[in-house]
Amino acid sequence: MAMEVLWAPWRMNYILGPKPDECVFCVPRNDDSEDRERLILHRADHCFVIMNKFPYNNGHLMICPYRHISCITELSAEETHESVQLIQSCVSIYKMAFQPQGINVGLNLGEAAGAGIAAHLHWQLVPRWNGDASFMAVFGETTVIPQHLESTYDQLKPYFETL
């Protein structure tokens, strides 16, 4: 059986494009004026939920502390508690909005571990469906039905307004 190819051309912009001088996860805590442009879905006291602009799958979310820290050992008790609560909320929202058959939840600490932005801690949440693409390779027959980022944002945003 031949390996099918998953085309995700928007990822090339991330791979080859210029990297910003400023940390993309360092957002002003009390300024939500650019949340739609930044794809921030929810702001809590210590952390926020943001969509990945270069997703591995439709609905790829990240949870970030406001503080610019790189290791889980640097989180305060409040940040740790709130981030886990947000992970739980995101999983519930995925189940309501997308009905995924699985969900990847991960934290890559350091560039060698796969962190694309190693300087600012962030959890990755990716909804999964049987037969979709894995992170490293695509096995068997794969069908990808993309949804534009803004459409996904509009679909998810109402769920976060109740948190």
C-alpha positions in Angstrom: 0.0 0.0 0.0 1.4 3.4 -1.0 1.7 6.2 1.5 -0.8 9.0 0.8 0.3 12.6 1.0 -1.2 15.1 3.3 -0.9 18.6 1.9 -0.7 21.3 4.5 0.8 24.2 2.5 0.2 26.8 5.2 2.8 25.0 7.3 5.5 26.1 4.8 4.9 29.7 5.8 5.8 28.8 9.3 8.8 26.6 8.3 10.4 29.0 5.9 8.9 32.3 6.9 10.6 34.9 9.0 10.3 34.4 12.7 8.9 37.3 14.7 11.3 39.2 16.9 8.8 39.2 19.7 7.3 36.1 21.4 4.0 35.4 19.7 2.7 34.1 23.1 3.5 37.2 25.0 0.2 39.0 24.9 -0.9 41.9 27.0 -3.0 40.5 29.9 -5.7 43.1 29.9 -5.9 44.1 26.2 -8.3 41.9 24.2 -8.6 44.4 21.3 -6.6 42.1 18.9 -7.9 38.7 20.1 -9.7 37.8 16.9 -6.6 38.7 14.8 -4.4 36.7 17.2 -7.0 33.9 17.3 -7.3 34.1 21.1 -10.5 32.3 22.1 -10.4 32.8 25.8 -8.6 34.7 28.5 -8.5 33.6 32.1 -6.6 35.1 35.0 -3.2 33.4 34.5 -3.5 31.6 31.1 -5.2 32.0 27.7 -6.5 29.7 24.9 -5.3 30.5 21.4 -5.7 28.7 18.0 -2.6 27.5 16.2 -2.1 29.6 13.1 -0.2 26.7 11.5 -2.4 23.8 12.7 -1.7 20.1 12.5 -5.4 19.5 12.3 -8.6 21.4 12.3 -9.2 23.1 15.7 -5.6 22.8 16.9 -5.5 24.8 20.2 -2.8 25.9 22.6 -3.0 27.0 26.2 -0.3 29.5 27.3 0.5 31.2 30.6 0.7 35.0 30.3 4.2 34.8 31.9 7.1 34.2 29.5 8.4 31.0 31.0 9.9 27.9 29.3 9.5 25.0 31.7 6.6 23.4 33.6 8.7 23.7 36.8 8.4 27.5 36.6 4.6 27.5 36.7 3.0 28.9 39.9 0.3 26.8 41.6 -2.3 29.1 40.2 -1.0 28.8 36.6 -0.8 25.0 36.9 -4.3 24.7 38.2 -5.8 27.1 35.7 -4.0 25.5 32.7 -5.4 22.0 33.6 -8.8 23.5 34.1 -8.5 25.1 30.6 -7.4 21.7 29.1 -10.5 20.1 30.6 -12.7 22.9 29.2 -11.1 22.6 25.8 -11.7 18.8 25.7 -15.4 19.4 26.6 -15.7 22.0 23.9 -14.1 19.7 21.3 -16.6 17.1 22.2 -19.5 19.5 21.7 -18.2 21.3 18.6 -16.3 18.7 16.7 -17.2 15.3 18.1 -13.6 14.0 17.7 -12.8 10.3 18.1 -9.7 11.2 20.1 -7.7 14.2 21.3 -3.9 14.7 21.6 -2.9 16.8 24.6 0.8 17.5 24.8 3.6 19.7 26.2 7.0 19.8 24.5 9.7 21.2 26.7 12.6 22.4 24.7 13.5 22.5 21.0 14.9 19.0 21.1 11.5 17.8 22.3 9.7 19.4 19.4 8.7 22.7 20.8 8.4 25.1 17.9 8.5 28.0 20.3 10.6 26.7 23.2 10.9 30.0 25.0 7.3 30.2 26.0 5.5 27.2 27.6 2.4 26.1 25.8 0.1 23.0 25.8 -1.0 21.6 22.4 -4.5 20.2 22.0 -5.4 18.6 18.7 -8.7 16.9 17.9 -8.3 13.6 16.1 -10.5 11.4 13.9 -9.9 7.8 12.8 -8.1 7.9 9.5 -6.7 11.4 9.9 -3.0 12.2 9.7 -0.6 11.4 12.5 2.0 14.0 13.5 5.0 12.3 11.8 3.6 10.3 8.9 0.5 9.5 7.1 -0.4 5.8 6.8 -3.1 4.3 4.7 -5.8 6.3 3.0 -6.2 9.8 4.4 -8.8 12.4 3.6 -8.4 16.0 4.9 -11.3 18.4 4.8 -9.8 21.8 5.7 -11.7 24.5 7.4 -10.4 28.1 7.2 -9.0 29.4 10.5 -11.5 32.2 10.9 -14.4 29.8 10.3 -13.0 27.5 13.0 -12.6 30.5 15.3 -16.2 31.6 14.7 -17.4 28.0 15.4 -15.5 27.7 18.7 -15.7 31.2 20.1 -19.4 30.9 21.4 -18.4 27.8 23.5 -15.6 29.8 25.2 -17.9 32.7 26.1 -19.6 30.6 28.7 -16.4 29.8 30.6 
